[in-house]
């Protein structure tokens, strides 16, 4: 990490926690030099970067001050927030994190749901194009691993200076920022945990229509390859949104392809729960005959399936929502050099009943 990044991280943390208020004067360069043990040149570089991001402004003969990033009366002050679903999985906590942060800065939130369909997404984007009060859009992509016909609508909104930030995933066709898990790294850690516990034959059940599935497969492959354990594509299972909606049929087929495995990495807790039901119905014991690790650390993981709690990588939920809202506001107030709003969380697996430790 560059030395000046320490100062940037400290200042942004103070802003996010409210210990530095809008319009408040920053400690002097000398004070920052003493606090961090850095040169004046390094301190000035950090301040310059934050000024480019629209967070700070220097006043000749007076010092450096925190820019007021609250929405002003009469300006575009609505942030559209679009998620795929509104169930009790991870979405409510994320939405609350977004709303509380936007509200603190004087922005209002307009909430919509795409139902994970490109048709509903297109309808929402078309409506937003007709609005004059939209300052930014926090959007969860729809089936982001697949080609999407709505890319031109995103580009039209961008041309109108509407800031766009994706959450949980992103469209690779668009050069737009995202706030998400680092899915590849988190999947790597989950599979690595299984390997460290003695598992050698590890399968997976992943979603093929979401970008997270692609990235999680990348992490799965990295862990398998790095450890030199056996890999067979026969043990790789791809499902999609419709498979999950339709129930157990796809998971019965996955059970057959996992024959010979001692463990399986699942796309998320919902997928893990459905697979566990199928395995248990077939008489398999978890974790004695099949260990399972998933992602999201939702209520499903903590409450368990038929008394077996699920090992899982936590999803930051509210923190992700808060970070997305903070970065959106900074995008709106950034100067000529655009603020890099992409941020990826890295989490570690929480081990529970569903994983067997080989002695």
N, C-alpha and C positions, 0 to 999 in steps of 0.2 A: 504494500500500500504506500502510495506517495505520501511524503511527510505532511504536505498541506491538507491532505484528506482528513487528518485528525481534527483540524480546526473546522473544516466543513461539517464533519459529522457532529461535532460538539454544538455548533451553532444551530444546525437543523434540528437536532434533538431538543435543544432549548426552545426553539420555535414550536415544535410539535407538542411539547409538554406544557407550554405556556409560561415558562420562566423568563422568556424574552417576549415582550409585548409589542404589537404594532406601533411604530413610531419611536420605540425606545432606542437609546443610544448604545452602540456596541462598546465593550471595553476597548481602550486605546491599543494601538499597535504594540506599545511597550508592555502593556499588561498581558496581551496575548503571547508575546515573545516569552515573558517570564513564566506564564502558566504552562506553556507547552514545550519550553526549552528549544524554541525554533528561532531562526533568523528573521529579521524584519522583511527580507525579500520573500521568504516562504509565507509569512503572514499576509503580506500584500497580495501574493498570488492567490491565496485562499479567498480573500475578500473580493478580489477581482472576479473569480469564478462565480461567487455567490451574487455579485452584482449583475453578471451576465445572465444568471438565472432569474433575475428580477426580485431577489430576496432582500438585497441591501442597496442603499444609495449613499454616496459620499457627498458631504456638504463642505465646501471649501471653508477652511478656518474653523470648522465646528466639529467634524468627526464623521463617523459612519453610523447610519441609522437603519433600523429594520423597516422595510417597506410595509405599508398597510395593505394586506392582500384581501381585505374584506370587500365584498361586492358593494358597489356604489349605487345609490338611488338613480333609477332611470337607465342604467346600463343593462346589457344582457346578463341576467343573473340566475338563469335556470340551467341546471345540469340534468340532462336526461340519463337515467340509469336503466339499462336493459339487461336482464338476466334470462337464462333459458327457462328456469322453473321458479316456483315460489312454494316449494314444499318445506317440510320440516327437517331437511337433510343438512346442508351447510349454508343454504342461501339466506335464511333470516338473519343470522349473525353477521354475515358479510354486508347485507343491506343496512343493518343498524349501524355498523361501523362507518359506512359511507355517509348515511344521513346525519349522524351526530357531528361529524367533521365538517360537512358542508354547512350545516345549520350554524355552527360556531362562527363561520366566516361570512354569514349573511346570504348564502346561496340557498335556493330552494331546489328540491329534488322532484323530478317527474319520473315515476316508476312504471316500467312496462315489462312484459314477459313475451319472449319469442316462441315458447313451447318447443325450442330446438328445431324450428322449421324455417327454411329459407323464405317461404311465402309470408309468414308472419313477420320475419325480420325485414323483408322488403316493404311491407305495409308500414312498419314503424319508421323506417328510414325515410320513406316518402313523406310521411307526416312531418317529420323533423325538418325536412327540406323546406316545408311551407311555413315554418315558424321563424319569427324574427327575434325571439327572446332567448334562444338557446345559445349558451356560451360554450358548452362542452358536452360530450357524450362519454359515459363510462359503459362499455358494451361487453357482454360475454358473447364470444363468437358462436355461431351455429355450425355444428359438424365441421370443425375447422381443419380436419384432415382431408376434406374433399373439395373439389372445385366448387366455387360459389358464384352465382350469377349477379350478386349485389355489389360487386366491387366498385362499379362506376358511381353508385350512390354515395359510398364512403368518400370517394375522390371529389365528388361535387360538394359535399359538406366541408371537406378540408379546404377546397378552393374558396369557400365563404368564410374562412378563418374560424370555423367551429373546431375546437380541439377534440381529438378522439383518443381515448385510452381504453385498451382491452384489458379484461381481467380473466384469470384462470387459463387462458390460451390466447392465440393470436392467429391472424391470417398471414401466411408467409408471403402472399402476393403484395401486401401493403407494408410500406415503411412507416409503421406507426407503433408507438410504445405499448408495453403491456406490464401489468403487475400480476404475478402468478407464483406458484411453486416452481422451483427448478425441478421439473418432473423427471428429467433424466438422472440427475444426481440423487433425488429422493428414492427413485426406484432402485438405483444402484445400491444405496444403503440398505434398503429393505431386503434385497436378494443377498447382499453380502452378509447380512445378519443370519440368514438361513445357512449360508455356507460356513460361517464361523461356528454354528451350532452342530456342524457335522453332516449336513445334507449335501448330497452329490447329484442326485437326479431331480432337477427342479423344473417344473413346467410353469406356464403362465396362462392367464385368461385376461385379454385386453380388448379395449374398444377400438374398432378400426375407423370409425367415422369422426372421432374427436382427436385433435392434435395432441392432447395429453397422452392418448394411447400410443401414438408414434414415439413420443419422447420417452415414455415409460418403457417401451420395448427397447429403445436405445440403451437405457440404464440397465435393464435386465441382461442384454447381450454383453455389455461391458463387464458386469460382475461375473458372468459365466466364463467369458473368455479370459479375463484376468486371473481367475482362480484355476483355470485349466480343467474344470469339471466337464463331464459329458454334455453335449448339446445335440438335441434332435428337434427338427422342426415339427415332428409328429406330436411333440408335447406343447406346441404353441397354438393357442386357441384365440381366434378373432370373433368377436360378437359386435353387434351394433345396437343402437337405441331401440329399434323395433324388437330385437331379440329379448332385451330386458323387459320391455313392456308386455311381451307375449308369454312370459313365464318360464317354465322349466325346460322346454324342449332343447334349447341350445346348450343348456348346462348338462343335460343327460349325455349329449354328444361329447361335450368337453370331458366329462368323467371318463368316457371310453378312451379318449386321446391322452389322458393323464395316467393311463396304466403303466406301472413301472416307476412312477415318480414317488418320492417320499415327501415332497413339498410342492406348493404352488404359490406363485405371486399373482394376486388379483388386482385388477384395475382400480377398484375402490371397495369400500365396505359393503355397499349394496350388492355388488357382484359376488363378493366373498360370501355374504349371507345366503344368497340364492344357491351358490355352488355347495355350501355346507349342507343346506337342506337336502339337496339331491344326493350328496355323498352319504349322509346319515340315513336317508330313506333306503339306500342300497346296503346298509349294514356296516359301512366303514366307520371306524372310530377315529375321532379327531382329538388330539394330534397323533395318537399312536400309529395310525396307518396313513395319515396324510396331514402334514403341517400346512398352515395357511397364514400368509401375511398379506395385508392389503394397504390401502391408502385412504386418508381423510380423518381417521380417528373420530368418527361420528358416534351418535348414540347407539347405532347398530353394533359397533365394535365394543363399546363399553358395557352395554347390556348383554350382548352375546346372543348366540343362536343355540337354543335348547340347552342353556346352561354353560356353553363354552364361549368365553370372551375372545375377541379377535385381536391379534397383534396387528398394529397399523401405524402408518406414518401420519402424524397430525397435519391437518389443514389449518392454516392460521386464521381462517374465517374472519373474525372481527378485525384483526390486525391487518389482514389483506384489504378489507374494505376501507379502513382508516388510511392506509398507505395510498390506495388508489385515489381517494378523495384529496389527500394532501398533494399528491403529484399532479392531479388535474388542476388544482388551484394554482400551483406553481407554473404549469404550462400556460395558463391564461395570463399570468402576470410576467412571464419571462420576457426578456429583452430581445434584441435582434438575433442573438445566438440562442437557439432553442434549448430549453432545459431537457436533459435526457431523463425521461420519466420512467424508463423501464427499470423494474425491480423484481428480483426473483428470490423467494424465501427458500432456505435449506433447512430441513427438519430431520430428526432422527427417529427411528422406529421405537414404538412402545411395545415391548414384548408382553404377551398375555398367554391365556390357556391354549390358544390354537397352535402353538409351536412346540415341537418336541426337541429336547436337547439330547443328542446322541452322546453317550459317555465314551 
